[in-house]
Amino acid sequence: MRVRIDSDGTSEDSPDAQAAAQLTAGFADWLAQDRAVGPHVEIRRIRPEASDGAMSGDLVAWLSLAISSGFSTTALVYAHKTFRASLPPRLRTGARMVIEHGDVRVVVENGDAQDAARVAHALAATAQPAAGGTPGEPAAGTPPQSAGNAGS
């Protein structure tokens, strides 16, 4: 599963990508310290490759979360909600958590029960093999990006 904090609609290529990268790196630290999430995930920071020959600014574009059986999507959503609440007001409103797993993308804005249910549904859909498929592929009848792309 890939996770990043989107800073008010920024894309990976936008000028505000550095702010989003800093938020994503801060969220990684937050998750590592969260006792409800940290023990159940392995966090790897994914840095973009410099494509123009320039030296990398060492930005974190995404977090890769390898999850264990004790993982709770509700805890992840709650961790984002509390992380977001800790941010300065000017950053708080635009800080959304973007989760990608397989072809499914979920944007978490409010950190409520509906967001947690959408994340759980997206993970369950990609964990179930499609007819004749393999785990990690979307389940039959689950079109890509159908898990609630609020704000995208």
Backbone torsions as a table, in degrees:
resi	resn	phi	psi	omega
1	MET	NA	136.1	176.6
2	ARG	-108.9	138.5	-178.4
3	VAL	-133.9	140.8	170.8
4	ARG	-147.8	161.4	173.9
5	ILE	-102.0	120.3	-179.8
6	ASP	-89.3	130.2	-178.8
7	SER	-98.8	88.3	175.8
8	ASP	57.0	51.1	173.9
9	GLY	82.3	14.7	-179.9
10	THR	-71.2	150.6	172.8
11	SER	-105.1	172.4	-178.7
12	GLU	-63.2	-23.1	-176.3
13	ASP	-98.6	-4.5	-173.5
14	SER	-76.2	161.2	178.0
15	PRO	-62.4	-24.2	180.0
16	ASP	-87.4	9.7	-179.0
17	ALA	-61.5	-31.2	179.5
18	GLN	-64.8	-41.2	177.9
19	ALA	-63.7	-42.4	177.9
20	ALA	-63.8	-39.3	179.2
21	ALA	-63.6	-39.9	178.4
22	GLN	-66.1	-39.6	177.1
23	LEU	-65.3	-40.7	179.7
24	THR	-64.4	-42.9	177.7
25	ALA	-63.8	-41.3	177.1
26	GLY	-63.5	-38.1	178.5
27	PHE	-66.9	-35.4	176.7
28	ALA	-60.5	-44.9	177.9
29	ASP	-62.9	-40.9	179.4
30	TRP	-61.1	-46.9	-179.5
31	LEU	-63.1	-40.4	-179.0
32	ALA	-62.0	-31.1	-178.7
33	GLN	-91.0	-14.2	-178.6
34	ASP	-75.6	118.1	-176.5
35	ARG	-68.9	-19.1	178.9
36	ALA	-85.2	-18.0	-177.5
37	VAL	-117.1	-51.9	-172.8
38	GLY	-46.3	-46.9	-178.9
39	PRO	-68.4	-14.0	-173.5
40	HIS	-107.7	2.8	-179.7
41	VAL	-133.6	151.4	169.4
42	GLU	-107.9	120.3	-175.2
43	ILE	-102.6	124.0	172.8
44	ARG	-120.2	134.0	178.0
45	ARG	-89.6	126.0	-178.3
46	ILE	-102.2	121.1	-179.3
47	ARG	-105.4	140.3	178.8
48	PRO	-70.2	150.8	176.4
49	GLU	-84.9	141.4	176.6
50	ALA	-70.4	118.5	-175.1
51	SER	-96.1	-15.7	-176.9
52	ASP	-104.1	12.7	179.6
53	GLY	86.6	-7.9	179.2
54	ALA	-75.9	161.2	177.6
55	MET	-72.6	142.9	-179.6
56	SER	-67.9	141.7	175.9
57	GLY	-82.2	7.8	178.6
58	ASP	59.6	38.5	179.6
59	LEU	-85.3	148.6	176.1
60	VAL	-96.6	115.0	-179.4
61	ALA	-88.0	-40.9	-177.2
62	TRP	-142.9	162.2	168.5
63	LEU	-111.9	134.5	173.3
64	SER	-99.5	122.5	180.0
65	LEU	-111.0	115.3	170.6
66	ALA	-93.9	120.8	-171.2
67	ILE	-104.9	148.7	177.5
68	SER	-101.5	178.0	-177.0
69	SER	-67.0	-19.4	179.3
70	GLY	-87.3	5.3	-176.3
71	PHE	-70.1	141.4	178.1
72	SER	-126.0	120.1	177.9
73	THR	-63.9	-30.7	177.4
74	THR	-62.7	-40.3	178.8
75	ALA	-64.6	-38.6	178.0
76	LEU	-64.3	-45.7	179.5
77	VAL	-64.4	-41.4	178.3
78	TYR	-65.9	-38.1	177.8
79	ALA	-61.6	-41.5	177.1
80	HIS	-63.7	-42.2	-179.2
81	LYS	-60.9	-43.5	-179.6
82	THR	-73.7	-35.3	174.8
83	PHE	-60.7	-47.4	-179.6
84	ARG	-60.2	-40.9	179.6
85	ALA	-65.7	-24.3	-179.5
86	SER	-81.1	-11.8	-177.6
87	LEU	-77.3	156.9	173.7
88	PRO	-60.2	147.2	-176.6
89	PRO	-51.4	-35.0	-178.0
90	ARG	-67.9	-25.0	178.7
91	LEU	-95.6	-27.6	-171.4
92	ARG	-57.8	-47.4	-173.0
93	THR	-67.7	-27.2	-177.9
94	GLY	-95.8	-3.7	-174.6
95	ALA	-85.7	102.0	178.4
96	ARG	-110.8	147.2	175.8
97	MET	-94.3	126.3	177.8
98	VAL	-108.5	124.6	-179.6
99	ILE	-118.4	130.7	175.2
100	GLU	-123.8	134.9	175.3
101	HIS	-145.0	113.8	-172.9
102	GLY	64.7	-130.1	179.3
103	ASP	-94.7	5.2	-175.8
104	VAL	-99.8	135.9	178.6
105	ARG	-126.6	131.3	178.5
106	VAL	-125.4	133.7	176.3
107	VAL	-109.4	121.4	-179.7
108	VAL	-101.6	119.6	-178.6
109	GLU	-106.9	-50.9	-170.8
110	ASN	-97.8	-21.4	-178.2
111	GLY	74.4	30.0	-179.8
112	ASP	-96.3	-178.9	-177.8
113	ALA	-61.6	-33.2	178.9
114	GLN	-66.3	-40.0	176.7
115	ASP	-62.1	-44.6	179.9
116	ALA	-61.9	-40.0	179.5
117	ALA	-66.3	-39.6	178.3
118	ARG	-64.2	-40.6	178.7
119	VAL	-65.7	-46.1	179.9
120	ALA	-61.0	-41.8	179.2
121	HIS	-63.3	-42.5	-179.6
122	ALA	-63.7	-42.8	179.3
123	LEU	-68.2	-39.7	178.9
124	ALA	-66.0	-38.6	-179.1
125	ALA	-64.9	-37.5	-178.8
126	THR	-83.6	-17.1	179.2
127	ALA	-82.4	-25.8	-179.9
128	GLN	-83.0	126.8	178.4
129	PRO	-68.4	140.7	173.8
130	ALA	-71.2	167.6	179.2
131	ALA	-55.9	113.1	-179.1
132	GLY	78.3	2.4	-177.3
133	GLY	-92.1	-167.5	-180.0
134	THR	-124.6	156.9	176.4
135	PRO	-56.5	143.7	-179.1
136	GLY	101.1	-16.6	174.4
137	GLU	-91.2	150.6	177.1
138	PRO	-59.9	144.2	178.0
139	ALA	-66.3	156.1	179.8
140	ALA	-56.4	136.3	179.6
141	GLY	83.9	2.7	178.6
142	THR	-107.4	96.7	-179.4
143	PRO	-70.3	149.9	177.8
144	PRO	-56.3	144.2	176.0
145	GLN	65.7	24.3	-177.5
146	SER	-93.0	-0.8	-172.0
147	ALA	-84.3	21.6	177.5
148	GLY	94.7	85.8	-176.8
149	ASN	-96.7	51.1	-177.5
150	ALA	-55.5	130.3	175.7
151	GLY	83.4	1.9	-178.8
152	SER	-114.3	NA	NA
